[in-house]
Amino acid sequence: MATPKGLRTSYVAPSFKWSHLWEPAIVNPVNLKSYTIPIFNLRDPYARAFHLSWLGFFVAFLSWFAFPPLIPDAIKSDLHLTTAQVGNSNITALTATLFMRIIVGPLVDKYGPRKVMAYLLILGAIPSGLAGTANSAQSLYILRFFIGILGATFVPCQAWTSAFFDKNCVGTANALVGGWGNMGGGATFAIMTSVFQSLTARGLTPHVAWRASFAIVPVPILLFVAGLTFLLGQDHPAGKWSQRHNIPAATISARQGHESLDFHMEQSLGKEGKDTEKAVVCIEQVNVEDVAHIQSTVDLAVNETLTWKSALGILINPLTWLPALAYFTTFGVELAIDSQLSGVLFTLFNKEQPGFTQTTAGYYTSILGFLNLVTRPFGGYLGDVVYRRYGTKGKKAWTLLSGLIMGISLLAGGFYLQSHRLPNEAQLPILMGVFSISAIFSELGNGANFSLVPHCNAYNNGVMSGIVGSFGNLGGVIFALVFRFVPQVGKPFWIMGAISIAINILLIPIPVPKL
């Protein structure tokens, strides 16, 4: 079998060595996915795909989540917003992302994650640059809706690493890029509040300072990262996205009777002239050893363009709704905490503790976002660990367990708040402790979930990433509505907990593939 010059291949995933972090990727010759994650080897296309995927998602937060840290004081007072209007603006932003993630999933399968990521960043930069023009609640809704496009960067982020990394480490890879990307939520609270504070300290009025913050931070960074993605990224281990079927895995899949393999993609290769010669593997060359090492559908799956037939199959498959509903709870809670906790803390402690300002509340909230540095990656890593011993059932069990623990801690935090209506200094550390547990298992569950997703409807990973990601946002919308219509302190938290526990228990009977 022909392989790219200088590429290290192996039919068996090697045991972990620290040197794998900087040595060239060791690649499965059947599907060209890497068994290793060469984080420190930026000359390697696998490493560049890894870093560009999380970086694109990270910088999206700089605009997507730039409003919440400034709303409690600066934007709310400047635009004369009511508490209900603040809640409506949060819901608007999450709703836009929900729909965009559904739309982007099929686009990723058709055009590839690299191009979709770059264009989303460019499109999102336009309304970000116009954020300072908001002068009413209605204009704020419109701007936040279009800025919500950036939340869809999560879909190409996950699909990109799923295309480049093999099943022994795809959970870790997906969780790392998702976790490091989600760190943007915490970074945004720290960055935007700091920039705003710096500008007001230099003499700008709050009216001007929060508007200038958007022009200074998100816009140039979004465009810069989009440029990096175009220049340094690679569509697929096989080269261009149009060449993704030019690997042994696709041929084996077709020979085993997979009906919807996109052979028209191969025909298009013949029209590319010189580009055809750049294909890394000849699709006809498949030997016995290739077939002997096939263990699951994940070994063979190549992203396919969505059709009506495949869409119907995905919608009626319980494997679609297992990770989607689990993510509804874990990521929905994370979004709710990121967008609501700052305002809750500010309301509770602004008058009770001297010096507890909007900035203070933003910093406390950012801590939970920064936990993604380790929590989401660790959730995916544990998913890979249990997979080696228990198969896909282990990933499922770990995902649901995280959601259950998260729900229980939300119940505890919500009931604690309801029973302590008069805040005092002792409450803040207790609240941060309880909700830190909620955030940690929320983020662990997110990582575990996207170690499970590649095993569900594997031939449409982009669509699956879009559906699961959109359900996470749907959870965020539903939980934001809970905060919107249940104003009692503490009650929204235990309601989220009860919903999360119920859903995760109901998902337990859904069967999953062995591998």
C-alpha positions as CSV (number, residue, x, y, z in Angstrom):
1,M,0.0,0.0,0.0
2,A,1.3,3.4,-0.9
3,T,1.8,5.9,2.0
4,P,2.9,9.5,2.1
5,K,6.6,9.9,2.1
6,G,8.1,10.1,5.6
7,L,4.8,9.2,7.3
8,R,5.1,6.9,10.3
9,T,2.4,4.2,10.2
10,S,1.3,1.3,12.4
11,Y,-1.7,-1.0,12.4
12,V,-1.7,-1.1,16.2
13,A,-2.0,2.0,18.5
14,P,1.3,2.4,20.4
15,S,1.6,2.7,24.1
16,F,1.8,6.3,25.3
17,K,5.2,7.9,25.4
18,W,6.0,11.5,26.3
19,S,7.9,11.8,23.0
20,H,4.7,11.4,21.1
21,L,3.9,15.0,22.1
22,W,6.7,16.3,19.9
23,E,7.5,13.5,17.4
24,P,5.6,13.2,14.1
25,A,2.2,11.6,14.3
26,I,2.0,7.8,14.1
27,V,-0.8,7.1,11.7
28,N,-3.2,4.3,11.1
29,P,-2.6,3.3,7.4
30,V,-6.2,2.3,6.9
31,N,-7.9,5.6,7.7
32,L,-4.8,7.9,8.0
33,K,-5.9,9.0,11.4
34,S,-3.3,9.6,14.1
35,Y,-2.8,7.4,17.2
36,T,-0.9,10.2,18.8
37,I,-1.4,13.9,19.5
38,P,1.8,15.7,18.6
39,I,0.9,18.9,20.4
40,F,4.4,20.5,20.3
41,N,5.2,19.6,16.7
42,L,3.7,22.5,14.7
43,R,5.3,21.2,11.5
44,D,3.0,18.2,11.6
45,P,-0.4,18.8,9.9
46,Y,-2.1,16.8,12.7
47,A,-0.7,19.2,15.3
48,R,-1.8,22.2,13.2
49,A,-5.3,20.9,12.8
50,F,-5.5,20.3,16.5
51,H,-4.4,23.8,17.5
52,L,-6.3,25.6,14.9
53,S,-9.5,23.8,15.8
54,W,-9.4,24.9,19.5
55,L,-8.0,28.3,18.7
56,G,-10.9,29.1,16.4
57,F,-13.5,28.1,19.0
58,F,-11.6,30.0,21.7
59,V,-11.5,33.3,19.9
60,A,-15.2,33.0,19.0
61,F,-16.0,33.4,22.7
62,L,-14.3,36.8,22.7
63,S,-17.4,38.1,20.9
64,W,-20.0,35.5,21.5
65,F,-19.7,35.8,25.3
66,A,-18.5,39.4,25.4
67,F,-21.8,40.9,26.5
68,P,-22.5,39.0,29.8
69,P,-19.6,40.3,31.8
70,L,-20.4,43.9,30.8
71,I,-24.2,43.7,31.1
72,P,-24.7,43.6,34.9
73,D,-23.6,47.3,35.2
74,A,-22.3,49.0,32.1
75,I,-24.6,47.9,29.2
76,K,-27.7,47.5,31.3
77,S,-27.5,51.0,32.7
78,D,-26.4,52.5,29.4
79,L,-29.2,51.0,27.3
80,H,-31.7,51.3,30.2
81,L,-32.4,47.6,30.1
82,T,-34.8,45.7,32.4
83,T,-33.8,42.4,33.9
84,A,-36.3,40.7,31.6
85,Q,-34.6,42.4,28.6
86,V,-31.2,41.2,29.7
87,G,-32.6,37.7,29.9
88,N,-34.1,38.0,26.5
89,S,-30.8,39.1,25.0
90,N,-29.0,36.0,26.4
91,I,-31.7,33.7,25.0
92,T,-31.5,35.4,21.6
93,A,-27.7,34.8,21.4
94,L,-28.1,31.1,22.4
95,T,-31.0,30.6,20.0
96,A,-29.0,31.8,17.1
97,T,-26.2,29.4,17.9
98,L,-28.6,26.6,18.2
99,F,-29.9,27.0,14.7
100,M,-26.5,27.7,13.2
101,R,-25.0,24.5,14.7
102,I,-27.7,22.5,13.0
103,I,-27.0,24.2,9.7
104,V,-23.3,24.0,10.0
105,G,-23.2,20.2,10.6
106,P,-24.1,19.2,7.0
107,L,-21.8,22.0,5.7
108,V,-18.9,20.5,7.6
109,D,-19.5,17.1,6.0
110,K,-19.7,18.6,2.6
111,Y,-17.0,21.3,2.6
112,G,-14.8,20.3,5.5
113,P,-14.2,21.8,8.9
114,R,-11.3,24.0,8.0
115,K,-13.2,26.2,5.5
116,V,-16.3,26.3,7.6
117,M,-14.4,27.4,10.7
118,A,-12.6,30.2,8.8
119,Y,-15.8,31.5,7.2
120,L,-17.7,31.4,10.5
121,L,-15.0,33.6,12.1
122,I,-15.2,36.1,9.3
123,L,-19.0,36.2,9.3
124,G,-19.0,36.6,13.1
125,A,-16.5,39.5,12.9
126,I,-19.0,41.7,11.0
127,P,-21.7,42.0,13.7
128,S,-19.0,42.1,16.3
129,G,-17.6,45.3,14.7
130,L,-21.1,46.7,14.8
131,A,-21.8,45.9,18.5
132,G,-21.0,49.4,19.6
133,T,-24.0,50.7,17.5
134,A,-26.5,49.2,19.9
135,N,-28.8,51.9,21.3
136,S,-31.8,50.0,22.5
137,A,-32.9,46.5,23.7
138,Q,-34.2,45.7,20.2
139,S,-30.9,46.6,18.5
140,L,-29.0,44.6,21.1
141,Y,-31.2,41.5,20.3
142,I,-30.4,41.8,16.6
143,L,-26.7,42.2,17.2
144,R,-26.5,39.3,19.7
145,F,-28.4,37.1,17.3
146,F,-25.9,37.6,14.5
147,I,-22.9,37.4,16.8
148,G,-24.4,34.0,17.9
149,I,-23.1,32.7,14.6
150,L,-19.8,32.3,16.3
151,G,-21.1,29.7,18.7
152,A,-21.3,27.3,15.7
153,T,-17.5,27.2,15.5
154,F,-17.8,24.3,18.0
155,V,-19.0,22.0,15.2
156,P,-16.0,22.3,12.9
157,C,-13.8,22.3,16.0
158,Q,-15.0,18.8,17.0
159,A,-15.3,17.5,13.4
160,W,-11.7,18.6,12.6
161,T,-10.1,16.6,15.3
162,S,-12.5,13.6,14.8
163,A,-11.2,13.5,11.2
164,F,-7.6,13.6,12.2
165,F,-7.3,11.4,15.3
166,D,-8.1,7.7,15.7
167,K,-10.5,6.1,18.2
168,N,-7.8,5.3,20.8
169,C,-7.3,9.0,21.4
170,V,-10.1,10.9,19.7
171,G,-11.9,11.4,23.0
172,T,-8.8,13.0,24.4
173,A,-8.3,15.1,21.3
174,N,-11.9,16.2,21.1
175,A,-12.0,17.0,24.8
176,L,-8.8,19.0,24.7
177,V,-9.8,21.2,21.8
178,G,-13.3,21.6,23.2
179,G,-12.0,22.3,26.7
180,W,-9.3,24.7,25.6
181,G,-11.8,26.4,23.3
182,N,-14.4,26.7,26.1
183,M,-11.7,28.4,28.2
184,G,-12.6,31.3,26.0
185,G,-15.7,31.7,28.0
186,G,-13.6,32.3,31.2
187,A,-11.0,34.3,29.3
188,T,-13.7,36.6,27.9
189,F,-15.0,37.6,31.4
190,A,-11.5,38.4,32.5
191,I,-10.4,40.2,29.2
192,M,-13.6,42.2,28.6
193,T,-14.0,43.4,32.2
194,S,-10.3,44.3,32.3
195,V,-10.4,46.2,29.0
196,F,-13.6,48.0,30.1
197,Q,-12.0,49.0,33.4
198,S,-8.8,50.1,31.7
199,L,-10.7,52.4,29.3
200,T,-12.8,54.0,32.0
201,A,-9.6,54.5,34.1
202,R,-8.2,56.4,31.1
203,G,-11.1,58.8,31.1
204,L,-13.6,57.2,28.8
205,T,-17.2,57.2,29.9
206,P,-18.9,53.8,30.4
207,H,-21.1,54.6,27.4
208,V,-18.0,54.8,25.1
209,A,-15.8,52.3,26.9
210,W,-18.0,49.2,26.5
211,R,-18.5,50.0,22.8
212,A,-14.8,50.5,22.2
213,S,-14.0,47.2,23.9
214,F,-15.7,45.3,21.1
215,A,-13.7,47.1,18.4
216,I,-10.4,46.6,20.3
217,V,-10.7,42.9,21.3
218,P,-12.9,40.6,19.2
219,V,-12.8,41.9,15.6
220,P,-9.1,41.9,14.8
221,I,-8.5,38.6,16.6
222,L,-11.3,36.9,14.8
223,L,-10.0,38.0,11.4
224,F,-6.4,37.1,12.3
225,V,-7.3,33.5,13.3
226,A,-9.5,33.1,10.2
227,G,-6.4,34.0,8.2
228,L,-4.2,31.5,10.1
229,T,-6.8,28.8,9.5
230,F,-6.8,29.4,5.7
231,L,-3.0,29.6,5.5
232,L,-1.8,26.8,7.9
233,G,-4.7,24.4,8.1
234,Q,-5.2,21.1,6.2
235,D,-8.7,19.9,5.3
236,H,-8.2,16.1,5.9
237,P,-5.3,13.7,6.5
238,A,-5.6,12.7,2.8
239,G,-5.1,16.4,1.7
240,K,-8.0,18.3,0.3
241,W,-11.5,17.6,1.5
242,S,-12.4,16.4,-1.9
243,Q,-9.8,13.7,-1.5
244,R,-11.1,12.3,1.8
245,H,-12.4,9.1,0.1
246,N,-9.1,8.4,-1.4
247,I,-8.0,6.2,1.5
248,P,-8.2,2.4,2.0
249,A,-10.9,2.8,4.7
250,A,-13.3,4.1,2.1
251,T,-12.6,1.3,-0.3
252,I,-13.1,-1.4,2.4
253,S,-16.3,0.3,3.5
254,A,-17.6,0.2,-0.1
255,R,-16.7,-3.4,-0.6
256,Q,-18.5,-4.3,2.6
257,G,-21.7,-2.9,1.2
258,H,-21.9,0.7,2.5
259,E,-24.4,2.2,0.1
260,S,-24.0,5.9,0.4
261,L,-20.3,6.3,-0.1
262,D,-19.8,9.4,-2.2
263,F,-18.1,7.9,-5.3
264,H,-18.9,11.2,-7.1
265,M,-16.2,12.7,-5.0
266,E,-13.7,10.2,-6.5
267,Q,-15.0,11.1,-10.0
268,S,-14.4,14.8,-9.2
269,L,-10.8,13.9,-8.3
270,G,-10.3,12.8,-11.9
271,K,-11.2,16.3,-13.0
272,E,-8.6,18.0,-10.8
273,G,-5.7,17.2,-13.1
274,K,-2.4,17.7,-11.2
275,D,-4.2,17.7,-7.9
276,T,-5.1,14.0,-8.4
277,E,-1.4,13.1,-8.2
278,K,-1.2,14.6,-4.7
279,A,-3.6,12.0,-3.2
280,V,-1.7,10.3,-0.4
281,V,-3.1,6.8,-1.0
282,C,-4.3,5.0,-4.1
283,I,-7.9,4.0,-3.4
284,E,-7.6,0.7,-5.3
285,Q,-4.7,-0.6,-3.2
286,V,-6.1,-2.4,-0.2
287,N,-4.4,-5.4,1.2
288,V,-5.4,-8.2,3.5
289,E,-3.6,-6.7,6.5
290,D,-5.7,-3.5,6.1
291,V,-9.0,-5.5,6.4
292,A,-7.7,-7.7,9.3
293,H,-7.3,-4.7,11.6
294,I,-10.8,-3.3,11.1
295,Q,-12.7,-3.5,14.5
296,S,-15.6,-1.1,14.2
297,T,-17.4,1.3,11.9
298,V,-15.3,4.1,13.3
299,D,-12.2,2.6,11.6
300,L,-13.9,2.9,8.2
301,A,-16.1,6.0,8.5
302,V,-15.5,8.9,6.2
303,N,-17.7,12.1,6.3
304,E,-20.4,12.0,3.7
305,T,-22.7,14.6,2.3
306,L,-26.1,14.5,4.0
307,T,-29.0,13.1,1.9
308,W,-32.7,12.8,2.8
309,K,-32.2,9.1,3.3
310,S,-29.2,9.5,5.6
311,A,-30.9,12.3,7.5
312,L,-34.0,10.1,8.2
313,G,-31.7,7.3,9.4
314,I,-29.9,9.7,11.8
315,L,-33.2,11.1,13.2
316,I,-34.7,7.7,14.0
317,N,-31.5,6.3,15.5
318,P,-31.4,6.3,19.3
319,L,-27.6,6.8,19.1
320,T,-28.3,10.3,17.8
321,W,-30.3,11.3,20.9
322,L,-28.1,9.6,23.5
323,P,-25.3,12.2,23.3
324,A,-27.6,15.0,22.2
325,L,-29.8,14.8,25.3
326,A,-26.9,14.2,27.6
327,Y,-25.2,17.3,26.1
328,F,-28.4,19.2,26.6
329,T,-27.9,18.9,30.3
330,T,-24.1,19.3,30.7
331,F,-23.4,22.0,28.2
332,G,-26.7,23.6,28.8
333,V,-25.8,24.0,32.4
334,E,-22.3,25.3,31.5
335,L,-23.9,28.0,29.3
336,A,-26.4,28.9,32.0
337,I,-23.7,29.2,34.7
338,D,-21.4,31.3,32.3
339,S,-24.2,33.7,31.4
340,Q,-26.2,33.9,34.7
341,L,-23.8,33.4,37.6
342,S,-22.1,36.7,37.2
343,G,-25.4,38.6,37.5
344,V,-26.6,36.4,40.4
345,L,-23.4,37.0,42.4
346,F,-23.5,40.8,41.6
347,T,-27.2,41.0,42.8
348,L,-26.4,39.0,46.0
349,F,-23.2,40.6,47.1
350,N,-22.9,44.0,45.5
351,K,-24.6,45.8,48.5
352,E,-23.5,43.2,51.1
353,Q,-19.8,43.2,50.5
354,P,-17.9,46.5,50.0
355,G,-16.0,46.5,46.8
356,F,-17.9,43.6,45.2
357,T,-18.4,45.1,41.7
358,Q,-19.4,44.0,38.3
359,T,-15.7,43.2,37.7
360,T,-15.5,41.1,40.9
361,A,-18.5,39.1,39.8
362,G,-17.0,38.6,36.4
363,Y,-13.7,37.3,37.8
364,Y,-15.4,34.8,40.1
365,T,-17.5,33.5,37.1
366,S,-14.4,33.3,34.9
367,I,-12.8,30.9,37.4
368,L,-15.4,28.3,36.4
369,G,-14.7,28.9,32.7
370,F,-11.0,28.5,33.2
371,L,-11.6,25.1,34.8
372,N,-12.0,23.9,31.2
373,L,-8.2,23.9,30.9
374,V,-8.2,20.6,32.7
375,T,-11.8,19.4,33.3
376,R,-13.1,18.9,29.7
377,P,-9.8,17.3,28.5
378,F,-9.8,15.0,31.6
379,G,-13.4,14.0,30.8
380,G,-12.4,13.0,27.3
381,Y,-9.2,11.3,28.5
382,L,-11.2,9.2,31.0
383,G,-13.6,8.3,28.2
384,D,-10.6,6.9,26.2
385,V,-9.4,5.1,29.3
386,V,-12.7,3.3,30.0
387,Y,-13.1,2.6,26.3
388,R,-9.9,0.5,26.3
389,R,-11.4,-1.8,29.0
390,Y,-15.2,-1.6,28.6
391,G,-15.7,-0.4,25.0
392,T,-18.3,2.2,24.0
393,K,-20.5,1.2,27.1
394,G,-17.8,2.6,29.3
395,K,-17.9,6.0,27.5
396,K,-21.7,6.0,27.8
397,A,-21.6,5.2,31.5
398,W,-19.0,7.9,32.3
399,T,-20.9,10.5,30.3
400,L,-24.2,9.8,32.2
401,L,-22.5,9.6,35.6
402,S,-21.0,13.1,35.1
403,G,-24.5,14.5,34.3
404,L,-26.0,12.9,37.3
405,I,-23.4,14.2,39.7
406,M,-23.7,17.7,38.2
407,G,-27.5,17.5,38.7
408,I,-27.2,16.5,42.3
409,S,-24.8,19.4,43.1
410,L,-27.1,21.9,41.4
411,L,-30.0,20.6,43.6
412,A,-27.8,21.2,46.6
413,G,-26.7,24.7,45.5
414,G,-30.3,25.7,44.6
415,F,-31.8,24.6,47.9
416,Y,-29.0,26.2,49.8
417,L,-29.6,29.6,48.2
418,Q,-33.4,29.3,48.8
419,S,-32.8,28.6,52.5
420,H,-30.3,31.5,52.9
421,R,-32.2,34.5,51.5
422,L,-30.1,37.1,53.4
423,P,-26.6,36.9,51.9
424,N,-23.5,37.2,54.2
425,E,-19.8,36.8,53.7
426,A,-19.9,33.1,54.6
427,Q,-22.2,32.3,51.7
428,L,-19.9,33.3,48.8
429,P,-17.2,30.6,49.4
430,I,-20.0,28.0,50.0
431,L,-21.8,29.0,46.8
432,M,-18.5,29.0,44.8
433,G,-17.7,25.6,46.2
434,V,-21.0,24.0,45.4
435,F,-21.3,25.5,41.9
436,S,-17.7,24.6,41.2
437,I,-18.6,21.0,41.6
438,S,-21.5,21.6,39.2
439,A,-19.2,23.2,36.7
440,I,-16.5,20.6,37.0
441,F,-18.8,17.7,36.3
442,S,-20.6,19.7,33.6
443,E,-17.3,20.1,31.9
444,L,-16.1,16.5,32.5
445,G,-19.4,15.4,31.0
446,N,-18.9,17.6,27.9
447,G,-15.5,16.0,27.3
448,A,-16.9,12.5,27.9
449,N,-19.8,13.1,25.5
450,F,-17.6,14.1,22.6
451,S,-15.5,11.0,23.1
452,L,-18.8,9.1,22.6
453,V,-20.0,11.1,19.6
454,P,-17.6,9.6,17.0
455,H,-19.1,6.2,17.7
456,C,-22.7,7.4,16.8
457,N,-23.6,7.8,13.1
458,A,-19.9,7.7,12.3
459,Y,-20.4,8.5,8.6
460,N,-21.9,11.8,9.3
461,N,-19.7,13.1,12.1
462,G,-20.2,16.7,11.1
463,V,-24.0,16.3,11.3
464,M,-23.7,14.5,14.6
465,S,-21.4,17.3,16.0
466,G,-24.0,19.8,14.8
467,I,-27.0,18.1,16.4
468,V,-25.3,17.3,19.7
469,G,-23.8,20.9,19.8
470,S,-27.1,22.4,19.0
471,F,-28.8,20.4,21.8
472,G,-26.2,21.8,24.2
473,N,-27.4,25.3,23.1
474,L,-31.0,24.2,23.4
475,G,-30.3,23.3,27.0
476,G,-28.7,26.7,27.5
477,V,-31.9,28.4,26.0
478,I,-34.3,26.3,28.2
479,F,-32.2,27.0,31.3
480,A,-32.0,30.7,30.5
481,L,-35.8,30.7,30.2
482,V,-35.9,29.1,33.7
483,F,-33.9,32.0,35.0
484,R,-36.1,34.4,33.0
485,F,-39.4,33.2,34.4
486,V,-38.4,31.9,37.8
487,P,-36.9,35.0,39.6
488,Q,-36.7,33.4,43.0
489,V,-33.1,33.2,44.2
490,G,-31.9,29.6,44.1
491,K,-34.9,28.0,42.5
492,P,-33.6,28.0,38.9
493,F,-30.5,26.1,40.0
494,W,-32.4,23.2,41.6
495,I,-34.8,23.1,38.6
496,M,-31.8,22.7,36.3
497,G,-30.5,19.9,38.6
498,A,-33.8,18.1,38.6
499,I,-34.1,18.2,34.8
500,S,-30.5,17.0,34.4
501,I,-31.0,14.0,36.8
502,A,-34.2,13.0,35.1
503,I,-32.8,13.1,31.5
504,N,-29.6,11.2,32.3
505,I,-31.6,8.5,34.1
506,L,-33.9,8.1,31.1
507,L,-30.9,7.7,28.7
508,I,-29.4,4.7,30.6
509,P,-31.3,2.0,28.6
510,I,-30.2,3.2,25.2
511,P,-27.8,0.5,23.7
512,V,-24.4,1.5,22.1
513,P,-22.0,-0.4,19.8
514,K,-19.5,-2.6,21.4
515,L,-16.5,-0.7,19.9
